[in-house]
Amino acid sequence: MKGEISYYKILGVDENASNHELRKAFCKLSIELHPDTTSLEIDDAKSKFQEVLEAYENLNNSYLRKIYDDKLKEKTKSKNNAKVLNNLIVDSNNKNLVGNRRPFSNGELFSLFLLFIIISISLICSVFIASFTGKELDTIPIWLLK
């Protein structure tokens, strides 16, 4: 969290917003602020888009959102908010809240498997076609010599 702006204000949602509302706000802001689709300067667009992405990743995860809400409540109750602001993004184990990404879904793993199969078949076919047409390698790669 940078400065006094909370993740909720960055996304423009209420503190009681559901995951659907968070996603809707994120999609709207990402279209507006993405460096490829905005009229803002590239550096400014990148920084704003990063803030929106960080806010969404922290609020969309229920565990990280609970930590953030608890620390936000501490900040509002505490008069000594400098220490809270410095520790707001880092949890008790000094790990970044955004550090872990979700694992691949079954569809994504299947797509990667198909991609590997297609590349392998293409490589094998190109070697066979080259050998049947009588073409030889002009230079032999080092990895083939061993």
C-alpha positions as CSV (number, residue, x, y, z in Angstrom):
1,M,0.0,0.0,0.0
2,K,1.5,3.2,-1.0
3,G,0.8,6.4,0.9
4,E,-2.7,6.8,2.4
5,I,-4.7,5.1,-0.4
6,S,-6.2,1.8,0.5
7,Y,-6.7,-1.1,-1.9
8,Y,-10.4,-0.6,-1.8
9,K,-10.0,3.0,-2.9
10,I,-7.7,2.0,-5.7
11,L,-10.3,-0.4,-7.1
12,G,-13.1,1.9,-6.3
13,V,-15.2,-0.6,-4.3
14,D,-16.7,-0.8,-0.8
15,E,-14.9,-2.7,2.0
16,N,-17.7,-5.3,2.0
17,A,-17.5,-5.9,-1.8
18,S,-17.8,-9.5,-3.0
19,N,-15.2,-11.2,-5.2
20,H,-17.5,-10.7,-8.2
21,E,-17.6,-6.9,-7.6
22,L,-13.8,-6.9,-7.1
23,R,-13.3,-8.8,-10.4
24,K,-15.7,-6.4,-12.2
25,A,-13.9,-3.4,-10.9
26,F,-10.5,-4.9,-11.7
27,C,-11.5,-5.7,-15.3
28,K,-12.9,-2.2,-15.8
29,L,-9.7,-0.5,-14.4
30,S,-7.3,-2.9,-16.2
31,I,-8.9,-2.0,-19.6
32,E,-8.6,1.7,-18.7
33,L,-5.1,1.6,-17.4
34,H,-3.3,-1.1,-19.3
35,P,-0.3,0.4,-21.1
36,D,-1.4,-1.0,-24.4
37,T,-4.9,0.5,-24.3
38,T,-4.6,3.8,-22.5
39,S,-3.7,7.3,-23.6
40,L,-1.5,7.9,-20.5
41,E,2.2,7.9,-20.6
42,I,3.7,4.4,-20.6
43,D,5.5,4.8,-17.2
44,D,2.5,6.3,-15.5
45,A,0.2,3.7,-17.0
46,K,2.5,0.9,-15.8
47,S,2.7,2.2,-12.3
48,K,-1.1,2.7,-12.0
49,F,-1.8,-0.7,-13.6
50,Q,0.7,-2.4,-11.1
51,E,-1.2,-0.7,-8.2
52,V,-4.5,-2.0,-9.4
53,L,-3.1,-5.5,-10.0
54,E,-1.5,-5.6,-6.5
55,A,-4.8,-4.4,-4.9
56,Y,-6.8,-7.0,-6.8
57,E,-4.4,-9.9,-6.0
58,N,-4.5,-9.0,-2.3
59,L,-8.2,-8.5,-2.0
60,N,-9.3,-11.4,-4.2
61,N,-7.5,-13.9,-1.9
62,S,-9.6,-14.4,1.2
63,Y,-6.6,-15.1,3.5
64,L,-4.7,-12.0,2.3
65,R,-7.8,-9.9,2.5
66,K,-8.4,-10.9,6.1
67,I,-4.8,-9.9,7.0
68,Y,-5.2,-6.7,5.1
69,D,-8.5,-5.8,6.7
70,D,-7.1,-6.6,10.2
71,K,-4.1,-4.4,9.6
72,L,-6.3,-1.6,8.1
73,K,-8.4,-1.7,11.3
74,E,-5.3,-1.5,13.4
75,K,-4.1,1.5,11.4
76,T,-7.4,3.4,11.9
77,K,-7.3,2.7,15.6
78,S,-3.7,3.5,16.1
79,K,-2.2,7.0,16.3
80,N,1.2,5.7,15.5
81,N,0.4,4.7,12.0
82,A,3.9,5.0,10.5
83,K,4.9,1.6,11.8
84,V,1.7,0.1,10.6
85,L,2.0,1.6,7.2
86,N,5.5,0.2,6.8
87,N,4.4,-3.3,7.9
88,L,1.0,-3.4,6.1
89,I,2.2,-5.2,3.0
90,V,4.4,-7.7,4.8
91,D,3.0,-10.4,7.0
92,S,4.5,-11.8,10.2
93,N,6.9,-14.0,8.3
94,N,8.2,-11.1,6.3
95,K,6.8,-12.5,3.1
96,N,5.2,-10.4,0.4
97,L,1.4,-10.9,0.4
98,V,1.4,-11.1,-3.4
99,G,4.3,-13.6,-3.6
100,N,2.4,-16.8,-4.3
101,R,0.5,-17.3,-7.5
102,R,-2.2,-19.8,-8.1
103,P,-1.3,-23.2,-9.5
104,F,-2.0,-24.2,-13.1
105,S,-5.5,-25.4,-13.8
106,N,-6.2,-28.7,-15.5
107,G,-7.0,-26.9,-18.8
108,E,-3.8,-25.0,-18.7
109,L,-1.8,-28.2,-18.0
110,F,-3.5,-29.9,-20.9
111,S,-2.8,-26.9,-23.2
112,L,0.9,-27.1,-22.2
113,F,0.9,-30.9,-22.9
114,L,-0.6,-30.3,-26.3
115,L,1.9,-27.6,-27.1
116,F,4.8,-29.9,-26.2
117,I,3.3,-32.7,-28.4
118,I,2.8,-30.4,-31.4
119,I,6.3,-29.0,-31.2
120,S,7.7,-32.5,-30.9
121,I,5.8,-33.7,-33.9
122,S,6.8,-30.6,-35.9
123,L,10.4,-31.2,-35.2
124,I,10.2,-34.9,-36.1
125,C,8.4,-34.2,-39.3
126,S,10.9,-31.5,-40.4
127,V,13.8,-33.9,-39.8
128,F,12.1,-36.6,-41.9
129,I,11.2,-34.2,-44.7
130,A,14.7,-32.8,-44.8
131,S,16.2,-36.4,-44.9
132,F,13.9,-37.5,-47.7
133,T,14.6,-34.5,-49.8
134,G,18.3,-35.2,-49.4
135,K,19.2,-32.1,-47.6
136,E,22.0,-32.2,-45.0
137,L,22.7,-29.9,-42.1
138,D,25.1,-27.2,-43.1
139,T,26.5,-26.9,-39.6
140,I,26.2,-29.5,-37.0
141,P,25.0,-28.1,-33.6
142,I,27.4,-28.7,-30.7
143,W,24.7,-30.6,-28.7
144,L,24.5,-33.2,-31.5
145,L,28.2,-33.9,-31.4
146,K,28.3,-35.4,-27.9
